[in-house]
Amino acid sequence: MLPSHLNGHSPLARRRPHLPAATPPAAAAGDPPAAGPAGDAALEAHDRVYFQSYSHIGIHESMIKDRVRTDAYREAIMLHQKFIEGKVVMDVGCGTGILSVFCARAGAKRVYAVDASEIATQASEIVKANNLADKIVVIHGRVEDVDVEEKVDVIISEWMGYMLLYESMLPSVLFARDKWLKPGGLILPSHATLFMAPITNSDRYEGSIDFWCDVYGINMSALVPLAKKFASEEPSIEIIGGENVISWPFVVKHIDCYTFTVEEFKSITTTYKVSSMMLAPIHGFGLWFEVEFNGPAESCSNLSSDLSPLDIIQKKRRRASDSTVVLSTAPEDEPTHWHQTILYFPDPIGVTQDQIIEGSVTITPSEENPRCLNIHLECSTGGQNLVKDFAMR
């Protein structure tokens, strides 16, 4: 969510931090060491860059102004007030402390607001300005490094990145869960689902690729191969509509935050087989996510294991429609600062109505920077095959 001089559909036009793999420049001789959070000396370079990015006020402004996001968290806190009132809460990656304040105002006895970025300094001032210093304890440090001397009843965190998994913050939430959450405790959000579907977007393709064939009457088609390479080597963060989606979405991963493990996060693979709903060119695949804020007893464990993840989600939503807050970033829903994540092909693939599209997708953290993602996509339809790797940096 950092402000950017880049506009339009550039894959780098991000509203959450761009995480370069390169190490930050070394301090000049004689310069004092920079102040940092607890355990900073042991931080990897990519973590240091990541936490520094969240010191920028622009990223917090963009998140808080996203009313879909912020209202969903506030509604979930009030919905589950009976689990929060008089209880101890941990806010993992608290940022400005807004969720901690919501919890304190909902009656929490104590809130541990943990953040490794320098914004923790301002969070402390916000707590004081709202007369909540007796309830909210701001801790500057990684959750993996801090000391909290009591168990907590609730863990809340806004850990989701682009296409849910970018930034790799979920493992920090799982660490806090395993170390501090009491049995039967509440995790908000409780469940997350990553969806994917083939998309068509001729306007986007024509504007970025075909554009070069005639530029003010000049033939610049020599740039088309370079434009295709640029458009398809890294995922693009942009807004699409439901009309761009040409099949029912499939579930890449459904995460139960009460049971999911860090080991599962290391490689996520799914196969898919969907049917095109129209005659159209496939320009790529879109990914989006939704999270649910269920109570501690509302996991998927009592649903049939024979159901597909999508069936589970639909069944659970029907059962708990009156008692669940859902935050969705789907193309048909109100836009959020996450937008959608698009994996564009170098060249479109034509499909007819009811044509089968099948393949697999694998998502793994980057070895050089685990907060970034590598995506391996395989797609086959009508005798056409595509194998493509994307690097989300």
N, C-alpha and C positions, 0 to 999 in steps of 0.2 A: 503494500500500500504506500510505498514511498512515492512522493511526487516525482514525475518523470518529464523530461523534455520530449519524450517520444509519444506520439499520438497514433490514432488509427489502429491498425491490426498488427503492429509489430509484435513479435513474440516477446520482446523485452519491455513492452509497455505495461509493466506490472503495478499492482496496487498493494501487493505484499512484497517483502524484500526479495531482491535479486541476489542470489547467493553464489558469488564467484568462487571458483576452486582455488584461485591463486591466494597465496599468503599475503597478509598486509605488509607494508613496508616496514623495515626494521627501524627502530628509534635511532636517532643520531647519537654519536658518542657524547656522553655527558648529560644527555636528557634524562630527567627523572622517570622512573617507571610509571606507566599510566595506572590510575586507580581502577580497580575492577571488583567484581563480586567475589564472594567466598569461593575458594578453590580456583581462582583465576589463573594462577601460575601453571596449573595442570591443564588448562583449556586447550583444545586443539584450535588451530588457526581458523578453521571453518566455523567453529562455535563462537569464537571471538568476533568474527565478522557478523555472524548471525545476530548475536546479542547487541552489537553496536547498531545494527540496522534498526532495531526496535527502540533506540534512544531518540529517533527522529519523530517529532510530534506529528508530522504528516501522516504517518502510518496509523497512528491512534485516532487521528481525526477521521480518516477514511473508514475505519472500523466502526467507530461510535456513530457516525452519521448514517451508517447502513442500518436503517430502522428495522428491516426484516430480521437482521441478526440480533440487534440489541433488544428489540421488543420480545423476540423469542426467548432470550435468556431471562429477561425480567418476568415474563409470564410463567416460565418454568419454575423460577424461584418462588413465585407466589403460589403456584399450583401445588408445590411440594413444601409449603411453609411449615407443615406439621413435622417434617423431618429436619427442618432447619432451626426452628424457634427453640432457644435454650440449648442449642447444640454447638459443637466445634466444627468449623469449616476450614478447608484448605483451598485456596485459589491458586492453581498452578499456572504461572505465566500471567500474573495479574495486570501487567501493563499499568495503566493509569489508576487502577483499583476500582473501576466502575462496578464490576461484578461483586467485589468484596463489599462495597457500599450497599448494593442491592441486598446482599445477604444479611448485613448488619441491620438494615432497616426492616428486614423480614423477621428480626428477632434473634439472630444468631448470638450465642453467648460470647464467642470469640472467633475471629477469622484470621488465619495465617495467610497473608498475601505475599506470595513468593515470586520474585522476578530477578533474572540475572542481568538485565539491561539497566542503564543509568536512569531510565524512566522511574525506577523505584524511588529515587529522591523526590521526584514530583508527586508520586503516589503518596508518600508520607505526608507531604504538605496538604494534599487533597483530603486525606484522612483527618488531619488536624482542623482544616477549614470547615469540615462538616461535623466537628465535635464528636468524632468516633474513635479517638485515640485510645479510649478505654476498652474498645471492642476489637479493633483491627490492628494487628501487628504486621508491619511491612518488613519483609526480610529480603535483603539484597543478596542474591546468590542463586546458583542452579539448585533445583530441588534435589538433585542427586548429592549435593554437597552440604546442604544446610542442616542445622540441628533443631528439631522440634521435639520437645520432651513429653508429648502426650499423643495419644491416638486421636483420630478425627472421625466425626460422624458423617461428614459430607466432603466430597472432592468435586470442585467445579473448575472447568477450564475451557477456554476457547482455543483449542489446539489445532483446528482444521486449517489446512493450507489449500492451495489450488489443487483441484482434483482430489481433495480430501487429504492426501498423504504427503504432498510437498511440504518441506520444512522438517519432517520427521519429528514432530513434537509429541506425538502419541506415546512413544516409549517413556517419556518423562512422566506422563500421567499414570502409566502403568506402574512405574517405579514408586510413585507416591501411593498408589493403591496398595501395592504389596507391602509397603513399609509402614504406612500409617492408618489406612482405613480400617475401622472396626468391622467385625463380621456383621452383615446385614446393613452396612452403610449405604449411602446414596452417592451415585456418580452422575454428574450432569455435564454433558449429555451422556445418556446411557448406551445408546446404540447409534451406529453410523453405517451407511450403505453407499458404496460407489457404483454408479450406473454408467453404461456406455451404449452407444448406438451409432450406426452409420448416418452420416448427414450429407445433405446437398447444399451447396452455397455458390451458385454460379456468379452472383454479383461480386462476391469476394474474390473468386478465382479470376474473373475478368479484370477486376480492378488491380490485382497484384501481378498477374501473369500476362494476360492478353494486352494489358495496357502498353507493354513495351513494343508491340508490333507497329504502333503508329503514335508517335509522340510529337505533337505539333507538326504533323506531316512528315516526320523523320522516321525512317525505318530503323528501330533500335532492337529488332528481334534477336540480335546477337546476345542480348542480355536475358532472354527468356530462360535459357538453362540455368543461369545464375539465380534468377528470381525463383525458379522452381526449387532449386537446392536450398535457398534461404528459407522459403516458405515451409519446407517439409523436414528440416533438420531438427527443429525445436518446436515443442507444442506452443500453440498460440492461445493467449488469454483474451477472449472476446465474448460478446453477447450474441447468441443465436436465438431464434424463436422456435416454437413447436412446429412451425411449417417447414423448418429445415431438417427435421428428424424424419427419416424415411422407413423406420421399422420400430416395433416395440423395443424398448431398451432391455438390456440384459444386465444381470448383477455381476460385477467384477469381484466385489468382496462385501460381505456383511460382517460387521464388527460388533460384538457384544463386549462393551467395555468392562463388564464384571468378570469376564472369563478370558478375553483375548490375551495372547502372550507376545512378548517381544520376539520370540523365535518365529512366530507366524508372520511377523512384519518383514522379515528378511527377504522373503520372496513370495509374491502373490501371483498366482497363475490361474486363469480360467479359460475354458473353451466356450465357444458360442456358436449358435446356429439360429439365425433369424430370417424372416421373410420380408422382402421389400414391399411396401404398401403402395408404391407408385412407380411409374416409368420416369427415371431420373438418373443423372450422373452422380455417383458417389464421389465426393471430394475429400472424404476422410471420415474420421470418427470423432464424436463429441463425448466428453466425460463430464459428469456432474455428480453431486452427492446430496444426501439429506441426512440429518441427524435427528434423533428422537430423545425426548427427555422423560423417560419412564421412571417409575418408582423402583426401589430395590427388589421387589418381589415380582416385577413384570418383565422377566427375561424370556428368551425364546425356548427355554428348556422344556416347557410343557407342550410344545407344538410338535407335530409329527416330523420325524426325521426323513420321511419319504417326500416331503414337500420341497420344491425348489426354493432357493432364497427369495425369489420374487413372490412366490405363493405365500411364504411365511410372512413377508412384509405386508401383503394385502390382507391376509387373515388377521394378523395382529392389529392392523390399523382399523379394521372393521370392529374388532372386539373392544378396542380401547379408544375409539374415536373421541369419546367425551372426556378422557382423562390423560391425553397425551398431547404434548406440544411438539410439533414437527417444524424444523427449519430446513427448507428445501432450496436448492440452487438449480432446480430443473429449468429447462428452456421455457416451459409453459407457465412458470410461476413468476412472481414479481422479481425483477433483477436484484442481485446482491453484489457486493464488492468482489466476490469470488468469480463472477461471471460464469462462463463455461470454459473448459479446456479442450482445444481442438487439435487433433492429430491430422494434419493435411497430407494427402498423397502428392507426389510430384506431378502425376497426371490423373485425371478423373477416370473412373471405371463405370461404364454404362450398365444399368440394370433395368429389367422390365418388372412390371407388377407381379408380385408373388414369387419372384426369383429368390432362391436361397443364397444367403451370404453366411459363410462360416469361417472359422479359424480359431485363433487363440491370442491371448494377450498376457504378457508377463511384466510385472513391475517390481523393480529391485532398487534399493538405495545405491547411489553411486559409491564406488570404492574410494575415490579421491575426496569426496565430500558427501557423507551419508545423509545430509539434509537435502541433497538433490536426488533426482530420480532418473533411472534408465528404464525405457519402455520398449519392449520388443513386441511387434504386432505382426501377425500373419493373417492374411485375408484371401479367401478363394471364392469366386463366384463366376458361373457361366464359362468355365475354362480359363478364366483369368486369375493369376496368382500374384500376390504381393507380399513381400517380406520386408519390413522396414523397422529400423531402430531410431528412437528419438531420445535426445538427451535434454532433460528438463533442468536447467541450471539457474 
